[in-house]
Amino acid sequence: MKINYSLCARGVFIATLVGYTTLCSAEVVLGGSTVHGLSLPLLNQEQFAGIPFAEPPVGELRFKPPVLRLNPNVTSLDATQFGASCSQFISGGSKTLEFPNLAVSEDCLFINVFRPAGLNTSSNLPVMVWIYGGGFFEGSSTTFNASALVAQSIERDTPIVYVSLNYRLGPLGFPQGDEAASKGALNLGLKDIVAGLNWVRENIGAFGGDREKVTIFGQSAGSIMISQLFLNSSFDLARAAIMESGAAATAFSFNASRDESNWALFVAGVPECVGTAANDTFACLRAASFDTTVNAADSVYAESPGGFPFLPVGDGPGGLIPDVPSTLYAQGRFSRLPFIAGNVLDEGTDFVPSAVNSTAEIRDELLLNTSPSTVSDAEHAEVIERILELYPDIPALGSPYGTGNETFGLSSQYKRTASVVGDLAFQSLRRSWTQTAVAGGSKAFGYLFTDPQPSSPAAAGIQHASEVPYIYGVAPNGPASIVLGHTMMDYWLSFATSLDPNDCNGNTSRPHWAQYTPDSHRIIQLNSENLTMIPDTFRQTQMAFLNANPAALLH
């Protein structure tokens, strides 16, 4: 059994604007280059797509940190079409990609800008930068159409500039092992995001954005990496963040050597590297063809015991992930920037195989995915046993929550496992981070998305990524969900423009979203039938135990 702890973000739509465009071109000047985008008069918007923000990470730049590219270095740049997405990989034995028709390439470090029409360099609008999810093995900025979000920002008189960007995935974005560590090749995908944020800082003014009013927001893997950037108290490439379903330790906190065997398996699958000595593989890997690297990576994903072999890892002092999150929290070493953090109700269901049917399977996977622990084997095993006691095999207590004794034709262990995974990798970490941050002086708001999803499989419940369509104006479940989606966009836009979700624009009758404080642990329940504040105390005993044992659980 593989419990898929790392994070897939379900794509909601491809960003296509056919039918909205005209032959008129929007223009922006970057350095000595004129960037030609699309004019969208029916939306009162303009779009610039496929702008390179770093040199192509190919050839000698494969497995190297991004080289920032602030200027297109051409007289005229066609930004009317999205650039290629980064290489996508097949995880966990799956036979298909989430988006099989995406144009992919290693040359993929592109950035996109959606903005209201008629801006100039003095407009100084707030900026929202989206970081997609996808388990660190798939995902693309091109699958998110921000037209509705920008349109609502205009309608409510709080216009924003929206930015999205690509980052490298799989072994090309997240190399593992001692060689990668020694050659400065860890967390390349995360470094791509930092490069993109630096591009925004230097260039967003040309598009009418304010470099001092940047909010980064993302879901799943995107949220994880935003949270990891917050592990650096000096982080200053944004003034706020929105973290949707992902905390700094959601992918667990390993060092580079933990998945050395997976890196060796990857190298062994590349024909150009046959006979290459361990810890001297980068030269042959840089010479290998694109296709062989993708095929080799797909094989590793299929065979890896944990299911997700290429993840961000701790890169030590001076790195982007300098230590285990709980250690940094205890030392007060984290960003104090304002943020929103939240989850959906049934985070775990996406990451649990439907065939799970025994306590022994759950125990083995918990031990595997939290090893090597920093406590003794005996203490580690004791913690895992206590988790199994706190999450008994009682269907009415499991996830999907609120479904009583229904087991959907599966073993009751499915709902039990989904509850454990959802709390261990998501809910407890969001709670711990938020409480730590507000105790340290941060301004924070929390949410729990519970809107029913009748179009999803019943056994999935309100699953991971369910809230994303609402944020992009395409809530899928009828009029009530559409109203909730517009209200959620109001909250998100209000926070991005004023650092408070409670401005007086848009839906002025929306409930007040109370700030999360040391004296008031309350979050907003995002539900079309019951949009209200609730106490952040659900499964208090279980999550208190998880949060009391970060060393054993690699949090």
Buried (B, 14 or more C-beta within 10 A) or exposed (E): BBBBBBBBBBBBEBBEBEEBBEEEBBBBEBBEBBBBBBBBEEBBBBBBBBBBBBBBBBEEBBBBBBEBBBEBEEEEBEBBEBBBBBBBBBBBEBEEBBBEEBEBBBBBBBBBBBBBBEBEEEBBBBBBBBBBBBBBBBBBBBBBBBBBBBBBBBBBEBBBBBBBBBBBBBBBBBBBBBBBBEEBBBBBBBBBBBBBBBBBBBBBBBBBBBBEBBBBBBBBBBBBBBBBBBBBBEBEBBBBBBBBBBBBBBBBBBBBBBBBBBBBBBBBBBEBBEEBEEBEBBEBBBEBEBEBBBBBBBBBBBEBEBBBBBBBBBBBEEBBBBBBBBBBBEEEBBBBBBBBBBBBBBBBBBBBBEEBBEBEBBBBBBBBBBBEBBBEEEBBBBBBEBBBEBBEBEBEBBBBBEBEEBBBEBBBBBBBBBBBBBBBBBBBBBBBBBBBBBEBEBBBBBBBBBBBBEEBEEBBBBBBBBBBBBBBBBBBBEEBBBBBBBBBBBBBBBBBBBBBBBBEBBBEEBBEBBBBEEEEBBBBBBBBEEBEBBEBEBBEEBBBBBBEBBBBBBB
